[in-house]
Amino acid sequence: MLLLDHVGAKSGALRTSPLLYVPDGENLVLVASKGGFPKHPAWFHNLRANSETYVQVGDERRRVRARTATAAERPQLWDRAVDVWPGYEDYRRRTDREIPLVVLEPAPL
């Protein structure tokens, strides 16, 4: 688990969400599944509006820049995410939307 700080796209309010993540080298990958609901989670919309933020993994706080995984990256990252949490496949079956994968890359301080 990590703690994701994100700023509300409309409200501008700082929020923190605990999320499961998939390690990918220096990057961290988030799955915007929202349990298979029809809409993306609020944190996903917030990261699209404000892509630079902080996460906390264990005792380490990191500055990151968020981006949506490319079509080329997606198959491998999805497989890794399902290895971490097999329930993502159930979520994918529940929804008609493509579940976004968010890559958190290290950002300079």
N, C-alpha and C positions, 0 to 999 in steps of 0.2 A: 504494500500500500504506500501511496504517497499523498501528500497534502498539496493541492493545487490552489494557488491564489489566482483569482480572476476578477476583473473589473466589469461590472454590469454594462452591457452595451447601451442600454437606455438610461439606467439609473445612475451609473458612474460609481455605484457602491462596491467596495471591496468585499469579496466573498471568498471562502475557503471550502473546498470540497475534497473529501477523502476518496481516492480512486485507486483501483487496481491498475497496475502498469506492466508493460512488457519491456524488458531491457533489450536494447539493440545497439551494441557497442557503447558509444558515448551518449547515444540518444535514448529517450524513454518514449514508449508508444502507449497512447491511450485509445480505448475503444469507446466511441460515442454511441453506445447501444441503447441506453435508457431502457434496458430490460425488454427490448423489442417493441416498445411503444411507437406509434406512427410518427412522432416528431423527435427531432434531435434534442439532446439535453441542453439546458440553459448554458452550462459552462462551455459547450461547443460554440454557441453563438457569441458568447462573450470573448472567447479566444479569437474568433474570426475578426471581431471589432478591435481587439487589443491583444496583439499576438505576443508581445514581450511581457514576461511575468516571472514569478518565482514558484519553485516547488520545494518541498522538503521531503527528503528520503532518509528515513532514520534520523540521525543527528545532523545530517548535511543539508544545508539550504543552498539551492542552485538557481541562478538566473538562466532562463530559457526563452527561446523563441519558438512559437507553435506554428505548424503548417500542416495542411492535410496531405496525407500520403499520396504519392503519384500512382497512376494506374500500373506502372511497372513495378513499384514497390509493394503494392497492395497484396498480391497473392501470398508472398513469403511472410509478410507481416501478419496477415490474417491467420495463416497456419500456426505461427508462433503464439499468437494471442489465444487460439483455441487450445494449444498445448498448455498454456498457463491456466485458462479457465474454459473447460469444454462447454459450459453453459452458453457461451457466445453463439455457438451453432444453433441452439434452440431460439435464441433471440433473433438471429437472422431469419429463421423460418417463420417467426411470428409477424414480421413486418414486410411491407412492400418496398421500403426505402433501402438504399444502400447504406449500411452502417459505416460512418466515417471513421477512419483511423487517423489519429492526430500524432504527429511526430514532434517531440519536444527536443530541440537541438540546443546545445550549450550556446549561451549568448554572452558577449563581453559585459563586464560589470560597468 
